[in-house]
């Protein structure tokens, strides 16, 4: 069945411009991924009438993969009826979905029935949702839910965002709203599998959603892809993606199965580890960590030796002040009177901060607006963005005010993060070098990669990483200053000996 549906989908794709589908956040699942998702379900307890939901059905790829598996499992006729509900509103794709459902019906016969709901999946249920995922009155509940939701950001005043305020912060993405609604649609102890971006696992932006999901459901399995460009290979989409299997339950879970593969072309070479639930879901903000091997677990255990964070120790990572494309009138190409150096991420090199030409048109800023400048004092600068293929995610440099002693103030561009004291006073030299050493280690870089699959270094996430007490940070800094070597290898040696030995 699935092979036929895939063929019909390819025919549809050949006639439909990708640009048009991208505006809708519409990307179709590969056959290999669909079968893998269908195989993740535990069907051992199901019998009699089975009710399935595909909340963003598209052409029916995921539905047909799950129906194909149920057909194979039904050797002793333990299923009396399989009922499928599909939500789809796209007028272009609906004829393909309808024809595919007729095709499946002809194969499965009386065992199978379906309905296609041509209404918005979220808005059509928002009155029932009402902030209670375990509401048991009017809403229909399902035994199995399988989904590939639209990946589309909407405005905070969109009617969909307003319909589910409990999980929305800022301008949300449809994918996590679909995920939450699907948990609402599950019967108790039932399961769902979803393929979604990894972005929800950390950061303040998704905190309400994480709390919602993890308070009312339990992750049973996560599947991670090593290559982000292979999951939707027919679509040429670059996306950090994962597959999530969740059970609707409030019972404690000891372990999570974490599997990973190079890409979705071939699931025959899968790595798997069983990880304690507490190592995956951690902290007040309910960050979800994504380890793929025993080495990753060891990294988590080492970092979690300590409980306090940079803010607990009076320090904080902040984001650079100057959004250059909004401040063209304040920028300058050359130094001069009442003109200050403006620092970009390109000025962070080999563990230090310089002000060599950055390659930008403007490397200077006027001193007339206090809101755009900051004191010239000790900082640790960190690049906010790195390329996917770069060896390190955390790329930092020590900023020494003595290198720019003629200036009382400086500017930092928005693509830099910097560590400063919360009270506005200046970090001493030992603390500055100690913080740099921590962030420059292999240990912290690996930890951040486990926490966040994106290429953006989020200051909020850095501020939530456990760190050694300030006394140890200073001792690390003293040793690094004495070594006069800011390499990762030296930082690794000092930090491991002083803090994680």
Backbone torsions as a table, in degrees:
resi	resn	phi	psi	omega
1	UNK	NA	-47.0	-175.1
2	UNK	-62.4	-40.5	-179.1
3	UNK	-60.1	-38.5	178.0
4	UNK	-65.6	-44.5	-179.5
5	UNK	-62.3	-40.5	178.6
6	UNK	-62.1	-41.6	179.7
7	UNK	-63.2	-41.9	178.4
8	UNK	-66.4	-34.4	178.1
9	UNK	-66.5	-42.1	178.4
10	UNK	-61.3	-39.8	177.3
11	UNK	-62.0	-41.1	178.0
12	UNK	-63.9	-44.0	-178.5
13	UNK	-63.3	-34.0	-178.3
14	UNK	-65.9	-23.5	-178.7
15	UNK	-102.6	-4.1	-174.7
16	UNK	-117.8	116.6	-179.1
17	UNK	-58.1	135.8	179.5
18	UNK	-61.4	-33.8	-179.6
19	UNK	-60.8	-35.6	179.7
20	UNK	-68.8	-41.7	-179.3
21	UNK	-72.0	-32.1	179.4
22	UNK	-62.7	-35.1	178.7
23	UNK	-63.7	-24.6	179.4
24	UNK	-95.0	-4.2	-175.4
25	UNK	69.9	33.5	-170.5
26	UNK	-105.3	111.1	177.8
27	UNK	-133.5	133.5	-171.6
28	UNK	-95.3	143.3	-176.7
29	UNK	-77.6	144.4	175.7
30	UNK	-75.1	161.1	179.1
31	UNK	-61.9	-40.9	-177.9
32	UNK	-63.9	-43.3	179.8
33	UNK	-67.1	-41.1	-179.6
34	UNK	-61.4	-44.0	179.3
35	UNK	-65.6	-40.0	178.7
36	UNK	-61.9	-44.0	179.7
37	UNK	-63.5	-40.5	178.7
38	UNK	-65.2	-34.9	-178.8
39	UNK	-74.9	-13.5	-179.4
40	UNK	-72.7	-23.4	-177.4
41	UNK	-68.0	142.8	169.7
42	UNK	-92.1	106.3	-176.4
43	UNK	-97.1	5.6	-171.7
44	UNK	-63.7	-28.0	-176.9
45	UNK	-94.2	-4.5	-175.2
46	UNK	-88.5	137.6	174.7
47	UNK	-161.7	170.0	179.8
48	UNK	73.3	-129.9	179.9
49	UNK	-88.5	128.1	-179.2
50	UNK	-113.8	127.3	-179.8
51	UNK	-112.5	124.6	-175.3
52	UNK	-118.2	144.1	174.1
53	UNK	-123.7	131.4	168.9
54	UNK	-120.1	98.5	-169.0
55	UNK	-76.2	-13.6	175.5
56	UNK	-138.8	71.2	-159.9
57	UNK	-67.1	-30.9	-175.9
58	UNK	60.3	-125.7	177.9
59	UNK	-91.9	-0.4	177.6
60	UNK	95.3	19.9	-177.6
61	UNK	-61.5	-52.1	-178.0
62	UNK	-66.7	-40.4	177.9
63	UNK	-59.0	-45.8	-177.1
64	UNK	-67.7	-34.1	176.6
65	UNK	-63.1	-43.1	179.5
66	UNK	-70.2	-40.4	177.3
67	UNK	-63.8	-37.5	177.3
68	UNK	-60.4	-42.8	179.2
69	UNK	-68.6	-42.4	178.4
70	UNK	-61.0	-36.7	177.8
71	UNK	-62.4	-41.1	179.1
72	UNK	-68.3	-34.5	-178.0
73	UNK	-77.8	-12.9	-171.5
74	UNK	-90.6	38.1	-176.0
75	UNK	-66.4	-30.6	-179.5
76	UNK	-105.6	21.0	178.3
77	UNK	52.3	43.6	-179.7
78	UNK	-77.1	-14.4	176.3
79	UNK	-101.2	124.0	177.8
80	UNK	-84.5	-36.8	-176.8
81	UNK	-152.7	136.1	174.4
82	UNK	-115.1	115.0	-177.4
83	UNK	-110.1	124.1	-178.7
84	UNK	-112.6	130.8	172.9
85	UNK	-113.0	124.5	178.4
86	UNK	-115.1	132.1	170.2
87	UNK	-102.4	128.4	176.4
88	UNK	-160.1	132.1	-178.7
89	UNK	-118.6	-8.2	-175.9
90	UNK	-73.0	115.2	-177.2
91	UNK	-65.2	-25.8	178.9
92	UNK	-72.2	-39.2	-173.9
93	UNK	-90.6	-20.7	-176.0
94	UNK	-55.7	-44.2	179.0
95	UNK	-59.8	-35.9	178.7
96	UNK	-68.0	-44.5	178.2
97	UNK	-60.3	-46.4	-178.6
98	UNK	-62.3	-42.7	178.8
99	UNK	-65.3	-38.0	179.8
100	UNK	-67.4	-36.4	178.1
101	UNK	-66.8	-38.0	175.6
102	UNK	-61.9	-42.8	178.6
103	UNK	-59.2	-46.4	-179.4
104	UNK	-66.0	-39.6	178.4
105	UNK	-59.9	-39.4	179.2
106	UNK	-65.6	-28.7	179.1
107	UNK	-81.6	-46.4	-173.7
108	UNK	-86.7	-19.1	175.6
109	UNK	64.9	-139.4	-173.8
110	UNK	-66.1	-19.5	179.1
111	UNK	-63.2	-28.2	-168.7
112	UNK	-116.2	137.4	169.0
113	UNK	-140.8	156.2	-175.9
114	UNK	-146.5	161.9	170.2
115	UNK	-143.3	141.5	177.0
116	UNK	-111.0	118.6	-179.9
117	UNK	-97.9	114.2	-177.6
118	UNK	-94.0	52.9	177.1
119	UNK	-129.9	159.3	176.9
120	UNK	-62.7	127.0	-174.8
121	UNK	-59.7	-40.2	-177.0
122	UNK	-79.8	-52.7	-173.4
123	UNK	-65.4	-31.5	-178.4
124	UNK	-70.1	-13.6	-178.0
125	UNK	-122.0	-0.2	-170.0
126	UNK	-59.9	-32.7	179.3
127	UNK	-67.3	-33.3	178.6
128	UNK	-75.8	-34.7	-175.9
129	UNK	-55.3	-60.8	167.6
130	UNK	50.2	28.5	174.4
131	UNK	77.3	3.3	-176.6
132	UNK	-122.2	103.1	-177.8
133	UNK	-66.6	-24.0	-176.3
134	UNK	-102.5	19.0	175.1
135	UNK	-56.9	134.8	-173.7
136	UNK	-118.3	5.8	-178.7
137	UNK	-82.4	-128.7	-167.4
138	UNK	-49.1	-39.9	-172.4
139	UNK	-59.6	142.0	177.4
140	UNK	-75.5	139.9	-179.9
141	UNK	-117.5	153.9	-172.3
142	UNK	-126.7	154.7	177.8
143	UNK	-81.5	-33.6	-177.5
144	UNK	-140.8	134.9	174.4
145	UNK	-130.2	131.5	179.3
146	UNK	-130.5	132.9	-171.4
147	UNK	-149.3	144.1	166.4
148	UNK	-127.7	89.7	-171.0
149	UNK	-74.3	164.5	174.2
150	UNK	-65.9	139.5	177.0
151	UNK	-102.3	88.8	-173.1
152	UNK	-147.9	124.8	177.3
153	UNK	-80.1	137.4	177.8
154	UNK	-121.6	163.9	-179.6
155	UNK	-77.2	154.8	-177.6
156	UNK	-65.4	-22.0	178.2
157	UNK	-95.8	8.0	174.4
158	UNK	-62.4	145.5	-177.0
159	UNK	-62.4	-27.9	177.2
160	UNK	-69.5	-45.8	178.8
161	UNK	-60.3	-40.9	180.0
162	UNK	-68.3	-22.9	-177.6
163	UNK	-74.8	-22.1	-176.6
164	UNK	-132.3	61.8	-175.1
165	UNK	-63.6	-21.1	-177.4
166	UNK	-63.2	-26.1	-175.5
167	UNK	-116.8	4.2	-173.7
168	UNK	-103.4	133.9	173.3
169	UNK	-136.7	119.0	-178.0
170	UNK	70.8	-149.6	178.5
171	UNK	-88.7	107.3	-170.9
172	UNK	-84.3	171.2	173.3
173	UNK	-108.9	140.6	-177.3
174	UNK	-59.1	-28.5	-172.0
175	UNK	-61.8	-39.8	-177.5
176	UNK	-80.8	-23.1	173.8
177	UNK	-68.1	-42.5	175.1
178	UNK	-59.4	-42.1	-177.6
179	UNK	-62.9	-44.9	179.1
180	UNK	-64.5	-42.3	-179.8
181	UNK	-64.8	-34.6	178.7
182	UNK	-67.5	-37.2	174.7
183	UNK	-62.4	-39.5	174.5
184	UNK	-58.4	-37.4	-175.8
185	UNK	-80.7	-7.9	179.6
186	UNK	-78.6	146.9	167.5
187	UNK	-72.4	157.9	175.6
188	UNK	-58.3	137.8	-178.4
189	UNK	67.6	8.7	176.0
190	UNK	-87.7	168.2	-173.3
191	UNK	-123.0	152.8	172.4
192	UNK	-136.4	148.3	170.8
193	UNK	-122.8	135.2	-176.2
194	UNK	-135.1	140.2	169.3
195	UNK	-104.8	118.6	-172.7
196	UNK	-142.9	163.2	172.2
197	UNK	-62.2	160.3	179.7
198	UNK	-85.3	-5.3	-169.8
199	UNK	-62.4	-22.5	-175.6
200	UNK	-72.1	-13.9	-169.0
201	UNK	-74.0	-13.1	-178.6
202	UNK	-151.2	171.7	175.8
203	UNK	88.9	154.6	-178.4
204	UNK	-68.1	-28.3	-175.7
205	UNK	-57.0	-37.0	-176.1
206	UNK	-105.9	11.5	-173.7
207	UNK	-59.4	-45.6	-178.7
208	UNK	-62.7	-39.7	178.0
209	UNK	-65.2	-44.7	179.6
210	UNK	-59.8	-43.8	179.2
211	UNK	-60.8	-41.0	-179.8
212	UNK	-63.8	-49.3	-176.9
213	UNK	-66.9	-46.6	-171.3
214	UNK	-83.9	-13.9	175.1
215	UNK	-83.8	-25.3	-173.4
216	UNK	-117.8	-2.3	176.4
217	UNK	-145.8	168.9	178.7
218	UNK	-129.6	131.2	175.7
219	UNK	-70.4	127.4	176.6
220	UNK	-102.0	-34.5	-179.7
221	UNK	-150.9	143.2	170.7
222	UNK	-125.6	134.7	174.0
223	UNK	-117.2	126.9	-175.9
224	UNK	-113.1	145.1	178.0
225	UNK	-105.7	129.4	179.7
226	UNK	-69.5	-40.5	-178.4
227	UNK	-102.8	121.1	-176.4
228	UNK	-77.2	-15.1	-174.5
229	UNK	-95.3	10.1	-174.9
230	UNK	-112.9	-13.3	-173.4
231	UNK	-68.2	-46.5	175.8
232	UNK	-112.7	59.2	-170.0
233	UNK	-62.6	-33.0	178.8
234	UNK	-67.3	-22.6	-175.8
235	UNK	-96.5	-8.8	-177.8
236	UNK	56.0	48.7	-177.2
237	UNK	-104.0	129.8	171.2
238	UNK	-94.9	111.2	-175.5
239	UNK	-154.5	129.1	172.5
240	UNK	-75.6	108.0	-168.8
241	UNK	-123.4	152.3	176.4
242	UNK	-143.2	161.2	172.7
243	UNK	-111.0	132.8	-174.4
244	UNK	-120.9	129.7	172.4
245	UNK	-112.8	123.4	-175.5
246	UNK	-127.3	138.0	171.4
247	UNK	-104.5	137.7	177.0
248	UNK	-81.8	98.6	-178.8
249	UNK	-161.2	156.5	173.4
250	UNK	-110.5	7.7	177.9
251	UNK	-73.7	147.8	179.9
252	UNK	-67.6	143.1	177.6
253	UNK	-119.5	131.2	-177.3
254	UNK	-79.6	-42.7	-171.7
255	UNK	-133.1	157.5	172.3
256	UNK	-123.6	135.5	174.0
257	UNK	-84.4	122.1	177.5
258	UNK	-113.5	116.6	178.2
259	UNK	-114.8	158.4	179.1
260	UNK	-151.0	152.5	177.9
261	UNK	-145.4	161.4	-178.2
262	UNK	-64.7	-42.7	-179.9
263	UNK	-163.0	-177.7	-176.8
264	UNK	-90.5	2.3	177.0
265	UNK	-71.3	-32.6	-170.9
266	UNK	-145.5	109.1	177.8
267	UNK	-95.5	14.1	-177.5
268	UNK	-78.8	-20.2	178.8
269	UNK	-113.9	86.7	-175.8
270	UNK	-114.1	131.7	172.1
271	UNK	-94.2	144.2	-179.3
272	UNK	-143.4	143.9	173.5
273	UNK	-139.8	150.8	174.4
274	UNK	-104.8	122.3	-171.2
275	UNK	-119.6	137.3	174.8
276	UNK	-55.9	138.0	-177.9
277	UNK	-56.1	-37.5	-177.9
278	UNK	-67.2	-21.5	177.4
279	UNK	-82.6	-20.8	179.7
280	UNK	-90.1	-48.2	-178.4
281	UNK	-106.4	115.7	-169.6
282	UNK	-146.1	150.4	170.9
283	UNK	84.6	167.4	-179.4
284	UNK	-63.9	-30.4	-178.6
285	UNK	-87.6	2.4	177.3
286	UNK	54.5	48.5	174.0
287	UNK	-66.1	145.7	179.1
288	UNK	-112.6	113.5	-177.5
289	UNK	-88.0	151.6	-171.5
290	UNK	-124.2	67.0	177.8
291	UNK	-75.9	147.1	179.5
292	UNK	-121.0	-2.5	-178.3
293	UNK	-156.5	172.4	-179.4
294	UNK	-62.5	-33.0	178.7
295	UNK	-61.0	-41.4	178.2
296	UNK	-62.1	-40.3	179.4
297	UNK	-63.7	-40.4	178.0
298	UNK	-62.7	-37.7	177.5
299	UNK	-62.0	-46.6	179.3
300	UNK	-59.4	-43.2	-177.9
301	UNK	-65.7	-39.9	179.8
302	UNK	-64.6	-51.4	-178.6
303	UNK	-60.9	-38.7	-177.4
304	UNK	-78.0	9.2	170.7
305	UNK	-58.2	-33.8	-178.2
306	UNK	-108.8	157.4	-178.2
307	UNK	-110.0	-26.6	-175.1
308	UNK	-83.8	156.8	-176.9
309	UNK	-115.9	177.1	176.6
310	UNK	-53.9	-48.8	178.2
311	UNK	-59.6	-34.1	176.7
312	UNK	-62.3	-28.5	-179.5
313	UNK	-96.6	12.7	175.5
314	UNK	85.4	12.1	-178.7
315	UNK	-119.6	159.2	179.9
316	UNK	-156.6	138.0	171.2
317	UNK	-86.1	132.8	-179.8
318	UNK	-124.7	170.8	-179.3
319	UNK	-104.4	141.2	-180.0
320	UNK	-50.1	150.7	-167.0
321	UNK	-87.7	-38.0	-167.7
322	UNK	-88.5	116.2	170.7
323	UNK	-91.9	96.5	-164.5
324	UNK	-60.2	-37.4	-176.9
325	UNK	-70.5	-12.4	175.4
326	UNK	-96.5	-8.3	-172.2
327	UNK	-122.4	31.7	-175.6
328	UNK	-53.6	-37.8	-176.9
329	UNK	-67.6	-18.6	-178.3
330	UNK	-97.8	-6.2	-176.5
331	UNK	-94.2	154.3	179.7
332	UNK	-137.5	154.0	-179.9
333	UNK	-87.9	-23.3	-174.9
334	UNK	-131.6	155.0	175.1
335	UNK	-71.4	165.5	179.6
336	UNK	173.2	-171.9	-179.4
337	UNK	-67.2	133.8	-178.5
338	UNK	61.8	29.8	177.5
339	UNK	-123.7	133.6	-173.9
340	UNK	-116.4	155.2	175.5
341	UNK	-69.1	135.9	176.3
342	UNK	-109.2	124.6	-174.0
343	UNK	-101.3	132.9	176.4
344	UNK	-111.8	170.8	178.1
345	UNK	-62.8	-26.2	178.8
346	UNK	-65.5	-15.5	179.3
347	UNK	-84.6	-4.4	177.0
348	UNK	-91.1	111.5	-176.2
349	UNK	-143.1	129.3	173.5
350	UNK	53.1	40.3	174.0
351	UNK	84.0	1.0	180.0
352	UNK	-131.2	169.8	179.2
353	UNK	-116.8	124.6	176.2
354	UNK	-119.5	-174.4	174.4
355	UNK	-133.8	41.7	172.3
356	UNK	-67.9	161.0	178.0
357	UNK	-51.3	127.5	-173.4
358	UNK	-86.6	-12.8	-172.3
359	UNK	93.3	-7.5	175.0
360	UNK	-84.7	161.7	-179.1
361	UNK	-73.2	-31.8	-175.9
362	UNK	-125.4	119.5	177.6
363	UNK	-112.5	12.3	-175.5
364	UNK	-139.0	157.5	-178.8
365	UNK	-142.7	144.7	179.1
366	UNK	-72.7	159.5	-174.9
367	UNK	-99.6	16.3	-171.1
368	UNK	-79.3	-19.2	-176.5
369	UNK	-114.8	104.7	-178.1
370	UNK	-56.0	-29.2	-177.4
371	UNK	-70.5	-13.8	-176.9
372	UNK	-103.6	-1.5	-176.5
373	UNK	-127.8	166.4	-178.5
374	UNK	-143.7	162.3	-176.4
375	UNK	-63.5	145.7	174.6
376	UNK	-82.5	99.6	-177.4
377	UNK	-152.5	-177.6	-178.2
378	UNK	-65.1	130.2	174.5
379	UNK	-140.6	162.6	161.8
380	UNK	-112.7	117.2	177.0
381	UNK	-90.0	148.4	178.9
382	UNK	-143.7	132.8	178.0
383	UNK	-65.6	136.6	177.6
384	UNK	-82.2	-27.5	-175.9
385	UNK	-129.9	135.8	173.7
386	UNK	-133.6	161.5	178.5
387	UNK	-78.7	149.4	-178.2
388	UNK	-54.7	-39.3	-173.9
389	UNK	-82.8	-5.3	-178.7
390	UNK	-69.0	148.4	-173.9
391	UNK	-66.5	-38.3	-178.2
392	UNK	-114.5	144.6	172.4
393	UNK	-89.9	-41.8	178.9
394	UNK	-90.4	108.4	180.0
395	UNK	-120.4	106.9	-169.0
396	UNK	-120.7	164.7	176.1
397	UNK	-149.5	146.2	175.1
398	UNK	-80.4	125.6	174.7
399	UNK	-98.5	119.7	-179.8
400	UNK	-108.4	117.7	-178.2
401	UNK	-62.8	-26.2	-179.8
402	UNK	-65.2	-22.0	177.2
403	UNK	-71.8	-15.0	-178.3
404	UNK	-134.6	47.7	-169.3
405	UNK	-64.9	-18.7	-179.3
406	UNK	-76.7	-5.9	-177.3
407	UNK	-113.7	137.9	174.7
408	UNK	-88.5	-25.5	-179.1
409	UNK	-134.5	161.9	177.1
410	UNK	-140.7	174.2	173.8
411	UNK	-122.4	146.5	175.4
412	UNK	-124.4	128.0	179.9
413	UNK	-75.1	155.2	-169.8
414	UNK	-64.6	-13.6	179.3
415	UNK	-93.7	16.8	172.1
416	UNK	-115.3	140.2	163.3
417	UNK	-102.5	153.1	176.1
418	UNK	-143.1	145.4	177.8
419	UNK	-97.3	131.1	-176.3
420	UNK	-141.9	167.7	173.4
421	UNK	-78.1	142.1	-177.1
422	UNK	-63.7	-37.0	-175.7
423	UNK	-81.9	1.7	176.7
424	UNK	88.6	-10.9	176.6
425	UNK	-74.5	175.7	-173.3
426	UNK	-94.1	135.3	171.2
427	UNK	-63.7	140.6	172.6
428	UNK	-73.8	167.5	-174.1
429	UNK	-62.8	-40.6	-178.1
430	UNK	-63.8	-42.4	178.1
431	UNK	-64.2	-41.9	-179.8
432	UNK	-59.2	-48.4	-179.3
433	UNK	-70.0	-31.4	177.9
434	UNK	-66.8	-42.8	177.2
435	UNK	-64.3	-43.5	176.8
436	UNK	-57.5	-45.1	-177.8
437	UNK	-59.1	-43.8	178.8
438	UNK	-59.4	-52.0	-175.7
439	UNK	-68.5	-22.4	-177.7
440	UNK	-89.1	-2.9	-179.2
441	UNK	-77.2	157.2	171.7
442	UNK	-63.0	-35.7	-177.9
443	UNK	-59.7	-51.0	-178.3
444	UNK	-70.6	-34.4	178.2
445	UNK	-65.1	-42.7	177.6
446	UNK	-64.8	-41.4	179.9
447	UNK	-59.5	-44.2	-178.6
448	UNK	-66.6	-36.1	177.8
449	UNK	-65.5	-36.0	176.9
450	UNK	-67.6	-36.8	-178.8
451	UNK	-74.6	-41.0	-171.0
452	UNK	-135.1	119.5	-179.0
453	UNK	-82.6	-6.0	-176.4
454	UNK	-85.0	174.3	178.9
455	UNK	-95.3	6.2	179.0
456	UNK	-98.9	132.1	175.9
457	UNK	-91.3	112.0	-174.7
458	UNK	-93.1	122.9	-177.1
459	UNK	-62.7	-35.0	178.4
460	UNK	-60.8	-41.1	179.7
461	UNK	-68.4	-40.8	176.8
462	UNK	-60.3	-40.6	-179.0
463	UNK	-69.4	-10.1	178.0
464	UNK	-102.1	-1.2	179.4
465	UNK	-79.0	130.4	176.5
466	UNK	-62.6	138.8	179.7
467	UNK	-131.4	160.1	174.7
468	UNK	-64.5	162.0	178.5
469	UNK	-63.5	159.2	-173.9
470	UNK	-58.5	-31.8	178.6
471	UNK	-61.2	-43.0	178.2
472	UNK	-70.3	-38.5	178.7
473	UNK	-59.5	-42.3	178.7
474	UNK	-65.7	-40.4	179.4
475	UNK	-63.6	-40.5	176.1
476	UNK	-60.8	-44.2	179.4
477	UNK	-61.7	-41.5	178.6
478	UNK	-59.4	-45.3	-179.0
479	UNK	-66.7	-36.7	-179.8
480	UNK	-67.9	-39.5	177.6
481	UNK	-62.1	-43.8	180.0
482	UNK	-63.7	-34.0	-178.1
483	UNK	-72.5	-28.5	-176.8
484	UNK	55.1	35.5	-179.3
485	UNK	-140.1	111.2	-176.0
486	UNK	-95.3	16.6	-178.1
487	UNK	-66.7	156.3	176.4
488	UNK	-59.9	-37.6	-179.0
489	UNK	-61.0	-43.1	178.8
490	UNK	-67.6	-42.7	178.0
491	UNK	-61.6	-42.4	177.5
492	UNK	-56.5	-48.6	-176.3
493	UNK	-62.6	-49.3	-176.8
494	UNK	-65.9	-47.2	-176.3
495	UNK	-64.9	-41.5	179.2
496	UNK	-65.1	-40.6	-179.0
497	UNK	-69.5	-39.0	-175.4
498	UNK	-84.6	-34.1	-169.7
499	UNK	-119.6	-26.4	-172.8
500	UNK	-130.5	24.5	-176.8
501	UNK	-73.1	NA	NA
